[in-house]
Amino acid sequence: MRIAFFSDAYHPRVSGQVASLDEFCKSLTERGHEVCIVCPAYPPERMEGIKDPFRTIRVPSGSALVSEDDRLAIPWKTSEALRELDEFQPQAVHVQTEFSIGALGRRYCRQRDIPIVSTCHTFYEMYIHWYLPLLPTFAARPAVKAWLRSVYSDDALIITPTNRIRDVMTSYGIEKEYAVIPTGVDERIFRPRKAEGQRYREELERRHPSLRSSALLLCVGRISQEKNLELLAEAMEKMLTRNPRIHLLMVGDGPKRAELHHVFHKRGLKDAVTWAGLMPREELPMAYSAADLFVFPSVTETQGLVTIEAMLCGLPVVGVNEMGTAEIMEGDKGGFLAENDADDFADKILALVEDPALRAEKSREAMRHARRWTIGHACDEMEKIYNRIFG
C-alpha cells in the first residue's frame, strides 16, 4: 500500500511526534509498504546534515509566531507539493496534525474523495497559557475546544496514543470513531547496552570526577516550558541537601535551554548537572544504559516515548502522575509515580537511588512492562486500520 503522511513537524525538528512518525514509517516500510511524508521546508541552515530517511515532500513554509522551532506552510505555495504527491498516487492518507499541513492534507482528501484518518498527538488545553498567554483562560479553553471540533469535523477515524486523549476529545463533543494505538518503540534498538553504557559512563566520569561516587539521573526531552523542568531543578536542590552524591545528565535541546541553565545555576546546581545537548535517537540506548534512574517531570505528555525507551533499556523511571506517563506506568510499574510536587518527586527518586536492590527489581519490572509498547504490536493495529478504511 502507498501511504502518505501529512505532518507539521519533521526533521530537523525534534519531538515525540517526529519520533512516532519515523517509527511507524520504518516499520511499515519493512512490511513492504511505500510511504511519503508531506511536511514543512525548514531554512537551509537548519537542514545542514539532515538526510530524509523516507520519501519526503517539503512544502514552502514560514516561521510560526508561537514557536521559533515550528513552521507553517505558505498557502499559495502548495500546488507543486500536491502535484508531486499525486505522482506518488497514495492509496491511504494519514494526517498527523491540526495546523497548516494538516489543513492541506484534509483538503487533499476531500478533493479526491479519500477518507480522512488522523492522529491527535497533543492535549492542547495544557499548552494554552504558554502559547496564548494574553488570552484569558475562560475564553481560551472554549476557543480551543471549538477549534478542534472544527478541525476534526470531516475525519472518518481519529487515532489517539492513549485512552486519556480519546476521552478528552470525546468530552469536547468530537463524536467520531476512535482507535487507541500507542506509538511503538523498536525493541531492537532500545534494549540494555551495558558495554556501550559503561564506556559512556566512564567518559562522563573522566570529565566529571565526582560522578564516580554518584548516582546518575537521566532526563531526555525537549527543553521547553511545557516539560515542567523547574520541578526537576527544585527537586534536585532538595535531594542534594540529603544526599550530595547525585548527578543529573540532561539530554536534549529547545527554546528554554538558556533560561533553564539560569534556573539550575540560581539554585546552586551548576556542578550537579551535565548538559549533553541533542543526541541522535539511535545513540539514546547508550545514555539510558549508562544511567541509574530516568527522571521525567513532564505533565503534558500524550504518551511519552522516552519513558518507554528508558524502560525497554532496563532503566527505572520516576515520573509525574499525569497524562501519558501515568497511563504507561499504570501506578508504579517499572518505577514510581510522584505528585507534581518537588518534595514528593525528590522522595521517590531518593527511594530508588538509596536502595540498589529495589532499583534492580524495578529495572526488571520496567523491561517486562514496556514490552507492551513495541512497534510490532502498534504497527499490526495500524495496518488493520488502513486495510479496513482504505482497502
C-alpha positions as CSV (number, residue, x, y, z in Angstrom):
1,M,0.0,0.0,0.0
2,R,1.2,3.6,-0.8
3,I,0.6,5.7,2.4
4,A,1.0,9.5,2.6
5,F,1.5,11.2,5.9
6,F,0.9,14.9,6.5
7,S,2.8,16.4,9.4
8,D,3.6,20.0,10.5
9,A,6.7,18.7,12.3
10,Y,9.6,16.6,10.8
11,H,13.4,16.6,10.8
12,P,15.2,18.7,11.8
13,R,12.5,19.3,14.4
14,V,13.0,17.0,17.4
15,S,9.8,15.9,19.1
16,G,7.8,12.8,20.1
17,Q,5.6,13.3,17.1
18,V,8.6,13.2,14.8
19,A,9.9,10.1,16.5
20,S,6.4,8.5,16.2
21,L,6.3,9.2,12.5
22,D,9.7,7.7,12.0
23,E,8.9,4.6,14.0
24,F,5.7,3.8,12.1
25,C,7.2,4.7,8.7
26,K,10.2,2.4,9.3
27,S,8.0,-0.5,10.4
28,L,5.6,0.0,7.5
29,T,8.4,0.1,5.0
30,E,9.9,-3.1,6.4
31,R,6.5,-4.7,5.8
32,G,6.5,-3.8,2.1
33,H,4.5,-0.6,2.1
34,E,5.6,2.6,0.4
35,V,5.5,5.8,2.5
36,C,5.7,9.5,1.6
37,I,5.8,12.3,4.2
38,V,4.5,15.8,3.4
39,C,6.0,18.3,5.8
40,P,7.3,21.9,6.1
41,A,10.5,23.1,4.5
42,Y,13.0,24.5,7.0
43,P,15.7,27.1,6.5
44,P,18.9,25.7,4.8
45,E,21.0,26.3,7.9
46,R,18.7,24.1,9.9
47,M,18.8,21.3,7.3
48,E,22.5,21.1,7.3
49,G,23.5,17.4,7.7
50,I,19.8,16.3,7.6
51,K,19.0,13.4,5.3
52,D,15.4,12.4,5.0
53,P,15.1,8.7,5.8
54,F,11.9,8.3,3.6
55,R,10.4,9.9,0.5
56,T,9.6,13.4,1.7
57,I,7.8,16.3,0.1
58,R,8.8,19.7,1.6
59,V,6.2,22.4,1.4
60,P,7.4,26.0,1.3
61,S,6.9,27.4,4.8
62,G,7.4,30.4,7.1
63,S,8.1,30.7,10.8
64,A,5.3,30.0,13.2
65,L,4.9,33.0,15.5
66,V,4.2,31.0,18.7
67,S,7.3,28.9,18.4
68,E,10.7,29.5,16.8
69,D,11.1,25.8,16.2
70,D,8.0,25.3,14.2
71,R,6.9,26.2,10.6
72,L,3.6,27.0,8.9
73,A,3.0,26.2,5.2
74,I,2.6,29.2,2.8
75,P,-0.9,28.6,1.4
76,W,-0.2,30.0,-2.1
77,K,3.0,27.8,-2.5
78,T,1.5,24.3,-2.0
79,S,0.5,23.4,-5.6
80,E,3.8,21.9,-6.6
81,A,3.9,19.7,-3.4
82,L,0.4,18.4,-4.2
83,R,1.4,17.6,-7.8
84,E,4.4,15.7,-6.5
85,L,2.1,13.8,-4.1
86,D,-0.3,13.0,-7.0
87,E,2.6,11.4,-8.8
88,F,3.1,9.1,-5.7
89,Q,-0.6,8.1,-6.0
90,P,-1.3,7.5,-2.4
91,Q,-3.8,4.7,-1.6
92,A,-4.1,5.9,2.0
93,V,-3.6,9.2,3.7
94,H,-2.9,9.8,7.4
95,V,-3.0,13.3,8.8
96,Q,-0.8,13.8,11.9
97,T,-1.5,17.5,12.7
98,E,-4.2,20.1,13.1
99,F,-2.3,23.1,11.6
100,S,-1.3,24.2,8.1
101,I,0.0,20.9,6.7
102,G,-2.9,19.2,8.4
103,A,-5.4,21.5,6.7
104,L,-3.6,20.8,3.4
105,G,-3.9,17.1,3.9
106,R,-7.6,17.3,4.8
107,R,-8.3,19.4,1.7
108,Y,-6.3,16.9,-0.4
109,C,-8.5,14.1,0.9
110,R,-11.8,16.0,0.4
111,Q,-11.0,17.0,-3.2
112,R,-10.1,13.4,-4.1
113,D,-12.9,11.7,-2.0
114,I,-10.3,9.9,0.2
115,P,-11.4,9.1,3.8
116,I,-9.6,11.2,6.4
117,V,-7.7,9.2,9.0
118,S,-5.9,11.4,11.6
119,T,-3.9,11.2,14.8
120,C,-4.2,13.7,17.6
121,H,-0.8,13.9,19.3
122,T,-1.4,16.8,21.7
123,F,-3.5,17.8,24.6
124,Y,-3.9,21.5,23.7
125,E,-5.5,22.7,26.9
126,M,-2.2,22.1,28.7
127,Y,-0.4,24.5,26.3
128,I,-2.8,27.5,26.3
129,H,-1.1,29.6,28.9
130,W,2.3,29.1,27.3
131,Y,1.4,29.7,23.7
132,L,-1.5,32.1,24.1
133,P,-0.5,34.0,27.3
134,L,-2.6,37.1,26.5
135,L,-5.8,35.2,26.1
136,P,-7.8,34.7,29.4
137,T,-8.3,31.1,30.3
138,F,-12.1,31.5,30.5
139,A,-12.0,32.4,26.8
140,A,-9.1,30.3,25.6
141,R,-10.5,26.9,26.7
142,P,-13.8,27.1,24.8
143,A,-12.0,28.5,21.8
144,V,-9.6,25.5,21.7
145,K,-12.5,23.1,22.0
146,A,-14.4,24.8,19.2
147,W,-11.3,24.9,17.0
148,L,-10.7,21.2,17.5
149,R,-14.3,20.3,16.8
150,S,-14.0,22.2,13.5
151,V,-10.6,20.6,12.6
152,Y,-11.9,17.1,13.1
153,S,-15.4,17.6,11.7
154,D,-14.8,15.6,8.5
155,D,-12.4,12.9,9.8
156,A,-13.6,9.3,9.4
157,L,-11.4,7.9,12.2
158,I,-9.2,9.5,14.9
159,I,-6.3,7.7,16.4
160,T,-5.0,8.7,19.8
161,P,-1.9,7.4,21.6
162,T,-3.7,6.9,24.9
163,N,-7.2,6.5,26.3
164,R,-6.9,9.8,28.1
165,I,-6.6,11.8,24.9
166,R,-9.5,9.9,23.4
167,D,-11.6,10.7,26.4
168,V,-10.6,14.4,26.2
169,M,-11.6,14.5,22.5
170,T,-15.0,13.0,23.2
171,S,-15.6,15.4,26.1
172,Y,-15.2,18.2,23.6
173,G,-18.1,16.8,21.6
174,I,-16.0,15.3,18.8
175,E,-18.1,12.2,18.2
176,K,-16.1,10.1,15.8
177,E,-14.8,6.6,15.5
178,Y,-11.6,6.3,17.6
179,A,-8.7,3.9,17.8
180,V,-6.2,4.0,20.6
181,I,-2.9,3.0,19.1
182,P,0.2,4.0,21.2
183,T,3.4,4.8,19.3
184,G,5.5,1.7,19.5
185,V,9.3,1.7,20.2
186,D,11.7,-0.5,18.3
187,E,13.0,-3.0,20.9
188,R,15.8,-4.0,18.5
189,I,17.3,-0.5,19.1
190,F,16.0,0.2,22.6
191,R,17.4,-2.5,24.8
192,P,20.1,-2.7,27.5
193,R,23.5,-2.0,26.1
194,K,25.8,-2.5,29.1
195,A,29.1,-2.2,27.3
196,E,28.2,1.0,25.4
197,G,26.7,2.4,28.6
198,Q,29.7,1.6,30.6
199,R,32.0,3.3,28.1
200,Y,29.8,6.4,28.0
201,R,29.7,6.5,31.9
202,E,33.4,6.3,32.1
203,E,33.8,9.2,29.6
204,L,31.4,11.2,31.7
205,E,33.3,10.3,34.9
206,R,36.6,11.5,33.2
207,R,35.0,14.9,32.6
208,H,33.2,15.0,36.0
209,P,35.3,13.0,38.5
210,S,32.6,13.5,41.2
211,L,30.4,11.2,39.2
212,R,32.5,8.2,40.2
213,S,30.8,8.1,43.5
214,S,27.4,9.5,42.5
215,A,24.1,8.1,41.2
216,L,23.4,9.3,37.7
217,L,20.0,10.6,36.9
218,L,19.0,11.0,33.3
219,C,16.4,13.3,31.7
220,V,15.8,13.2,28.0
221,G,13.5,15.5,26.1
222,R,12.8,18.9,24.5
223,I,13.9,21.7,26.8
224,S,10.7,23.8,26.7
225,Q,8.2,25.4,29.0
226,E,5.7,22.6,29.0
227,K,8.2,19.9,30.2
228,N,8.0,21.2,33.8
229,L,11.7,21.1,34.2
230,E,11.6,23.7,37.0
231,L,10.1,21.0,39.2
232,L,13.3,18.9,38.5
233,A,15.5,21.8,39.4
234,E,13.7,22.3,42.7
235,A,13.7,18.5,43.5
236,M,17.5,18.4,42.7
237,E,18.1,21.1,45.2
238,K,16.1,19.3,47.9
239,M,17.8,15.9,47.1
240,L,21.4,17.3,47.3
241,T,20.8,18.6,50.9
242,R,20.0,14.9,51.9
243,N,22.4,13.1,49.5
244,P,25.2,15.0,47.8
245,R,26.2,12.1,45.6
246,I,23.6,12.7,42.9
247,H,24.3,14.0,39.3
248,L,21.9,14.8,36.6
249,L,22.5,14.3,32.9
250,M,20.2,16.4,30.6
251,V,19.9,15.2,27.0
252,G,18.1,17.4,24.6
253,D,17.7,21.0,23.5
254,G,15.0,23.5,23.0
255,P,13.9,27.1,23.2
256,K,14.2,27.3,27.0
257,R,17.7,25.9,27.4
258,A,19.4,29.2,28.3
259,E,16.6,30.0,30.7
260,L,16.7,26.6,32.4
261,H,20.5,26.9,32.7
262,H,19.9,30.0,34.7
263,V,17.2,28.3,36.9
264,F,19.6,25.5,37.8
265,H,22.5,27.9,38.4
266,K,20.4,30.1,40.7
267,R,19.7,27.0,42.8
268,G,23.4,26.3,43.1
269,L,23.2,23.2,40.9
270,K,25.9,24.2,38.3
271,D,28.2,21.4,39.2
272,A,25.5,18.8,39.7
273,V,24.2,18.9,36.1
274,T,25.8,17.9,32.7
275,W,24.1,19.4,29.6
276,A,24.7,16.9,26.8
277,G,22.6,18.7,24.2
278,L,20.9,16.8,21.4
279,M,21.8,13.1,20.9
280,P,20.9,11.0,17.8
281,R,18.0,8.8,18.7
282,E,19.9,5.6,17.8
283,E,22.5,6.6,20.5
284,L,20.0,7.2,23.3
285,P,20.1,3.5,24.5
286,M,23.8,4.2,25.3
287,A,22.7,7.1,27.6
288,Y,19.8,5.0,29.1
289,S,22.2,2.2,29.8
290,A,24.8,4.5,31.5
291,A,22.3,5.9,34.0
292,D,20.9,4.7,37.3
293,L,17.5,6.3,37.0
294,F,15.3,8.1,34.5
295,V,13.5,11.2,35.8
296,F,10.7,12.8,33.8
297,P,8.8,15.7,35.3
298,S,6.6,16.5,32.3
299,V,2.8,16.8,32.9
300,T,1.7,17.3,29.3
301,E,2.7,14.1,27.6
302,T,0.1,12.5,25.5
303,Q,2.2,9.3,25.7
304,G,5.8,9.9,26.5
305,L,8.0,7.8,24.2
306,V,11.1,8.5,26.3
307,T,9.5,6.7,29.2
308,I,9.0,3.6,27.1
309,E,12.5,3.8,25.7
310,A,14.1,4.1,29.1
311,M,12.1,1.1,30.4
312,L,12.9,-1.1,27.5
313,C,16.6,-0.3,28.3
314,G,16.0,-1.5,31.8
315,L,16.1,1.9,33.4
316,P,13.6,2.5,36.2
317,V,11.5,5.7,35.9
318,V,10.3,8.4,38.3
319,G,7.6,10.4,36.6
320,V,4.8,12.7,37.5
321,N,1.4,11.1,37.9
322,E,-0.2,12.9,35.0
323,M,-1.4,12.2,31.4
324,G,0.5,9.7,29.3
325,T,3.2,9.0,31.8
326,A,0.5,7.8,34.3
327,E,-1.2,5.7,31.7
328,I,2.0,4.0,30.6
329,M,3.3,3.3,34.1
330,E,-0.1,2.2,35.5
331,G,0.7,3.0,39.0
332,D,4.3,2.2,39.9
333,K,5.2,-0.4,37.3
334,G,8.8,0.0,36.3
335,G,9.5,2.8,38.8
336,F,7.5,5.3,40.8
337,L,4.9,7.9,40.0
338,A,5.1,11.1,42.1
339,E,2.7,14.0,42.5
340,N,3.5,17.3,40.8
341,D,5.4,18.4,43.8
342,A,9.1,18.8,44.3
343,D,9.2,17.1,47.8
344,D,7.3,14.0,46.6
345,F,9.4,13.9,43.4
346,A,12.6,14.1,45.4
347,D,11.4,11.4,47.8
348,K,10.5,8.9,45.1
349,I,13.9,9.5,43.4
350,L,15.9,9.0,46.6
351,A,13.9,5.9,47.5
352,L,15.4,4.2,44.3
353,V,18.8,5.9,44.5
354,E,19.4,4.7,48.0
355,D,18.1,1.1,47.6
356,P,20.1,-0.8,44.9
357,A,18.0,-4.0,45.4
358,L,14.7,-2.1,44.9
359,R,16.3,-0.4,41.8
360,A,17.3,-3.7,40.3
361,E,13.8,-5.1,40.9
362,K,12.2,-2.1,39.2
363,S,14.7,-2.4,36.3
364,R,13.5,-6.0,35.6
365,E,9.8,-4.9,36.0
366,A,10.4,-2.0,33.6
367,M,11.7,-4.2,30.8
368,R,8.8,-6.7,31.3
369,H,6.1,-4.0,31.4
370,A,7.5,-1.9,28.4
371,R,7.2,-4.9,26.0
372,R,3.6,-3.9,25.6
373,W,4.6,-0.9,23.6
374,T,6.9,-2.4,20.9
375,I,6.5,-1.1,17.4
376,G,5.5,-4.5,16.0
377,H,2.3,-4.6,18.1
378,A,1.4,-1.0,17.3
379,C,2.0,-1.4,13.5
380,D,-0.2,-4.5,13.5
381,E,-3.1,-2.3,14.7
382,M,-2.3,0.5,12.2
383,E,-2.2,-1.9,9.3
384,K,-5.7,-3.2,10.3
385,I,-7.0,0.4,10.3
386,Y,-5.5,1.1,6.8
387,N,-6.8,-2.1,5.3
388,R,-10.3,-1.5,6.7
389,I,-10.6,2.2,5.8
390,F,-8.7,2.3,2.5
391,G,-8.6,-1.3,1.3
